[in-house]
Amino acid sequence: MTVELTNEEKSAIVLQHMKNIAYSEYNAALTLSEEQATISPNQESILSLTSQIADFVAQKQVLQTELDSLS
């Protein structure tokens, strides 16, 4: 027996992924702000967090494209 997901079910999964990425992106943004607020900001940490945020933006774009294809 093969079970296929409906577009509504797929959309719900994509939206959950988008929400998880939004949490991660916000967390990284807060951590970046905290790091920048220190007396001696660690440039490696700042670079890493900035890179992570860029990755989250790219991931959200891919998920948005998938979501658009389901509607």
C-alpha positions as CSV (number, residue, x, y, z in Angstrom):
1,M,0.0,0.0,0.0
2,T,1.4,3.4,-1.0
3,V,0.4,6.5,1.0
4,E,0.8,9.9,-0.7
5,L,0.7,13.2,1.1
6,T,-1.8,15.8,0.0
7,N,-0.6,19.2,-1.0
8,E,-2.1,20.5,2.3
9,E,-0.1,18.0,4.3
10,K,3.1,18.8,2.4
11,S,2.4,22.5,2.9
12,A,2.0,22.0,6.6
13,I,5.4,20.2,6.7
14,V,7.1,23.0,4.7
15,L,5.6,25.6,7.0
16,Q,6.9,23.8,10.0
17,H,10.4,23.7,8.5
18,M,10.1,27.4,7.8
19,K,9.1,28.1,11.4
20,N,12.1,26.0,12.7
21,I,14.5,28.0,10.4
22,A,12.9,31.3,11.6
23,Y,13.6,30.2,15.2
24,S,17.2,29.4,14.4
25,E,17.7,32.6,12.4
26,Y,16.3,34.7,15.2
27,N,18.5,32.9,17.7
28,A,21.6,33.5,15.5
29,A,20.6,37.2,15.1
30,L,20.3,37.6,18.9
31,T,23.6,35.9,19.5
32,L,25.2,38.1,16.9
33,S,23.9,41.2,18.7
34,E,25.2,39.9,22.0
35,E,28.6,39.2,20.5
36,Q,28.8,42.6,19.0
37,A,27.9,44.2,22.3
38,T,30.9,42.8,24.1
39,I,34.0,44.8,24.8
40,S,36.1,42.5,22.6
41,P,33.8,40.9,20.0
42,N,35.2,37.7,18.6
43,Q,35.5,38.3,14.9
44,E,35.4,34.6,14.1
45,S,32.1,34.2,16.0
46,I,30.7,37.3,14.2
47,L,31.7,35.8,10.8
48,S,30.3,32.4,11.6
49,L,26.9,33.9,12.8
50,T,26.7,36.1,9.8
51,S,27.3,33.1,7.6
52,Q,24.6,31.1,9.4
53,I,22.1,33.9,9.0
54,A,22.8,34.0,5.2
55,D,22.3,30.2,5.1
56,F,19.0,30.5,6.9
57,V,17.9,33.1,4.3
58,A,18.8,30.8,1.5
59,Q,17.0,27.9,3.1
60,K,13.8,29.9,3.6
61,Q,13.9,30.9,-0.1
62,V,14.1,27.2,-1.1
63,L,11.2,26.4,1.2
64,Q,9.2,29.3,-0.1
65,T,9.7,28.0,-3.7
66,E,8.5,24.6,-2.6
67,L,5.5,26.0,-0.8
68,D,4.6,28.1,-3.9
69,S,4.7,25.0,-6.0
70,L,2.2,23.3,-3.8
71,S,-0.5,25.9,-4.1
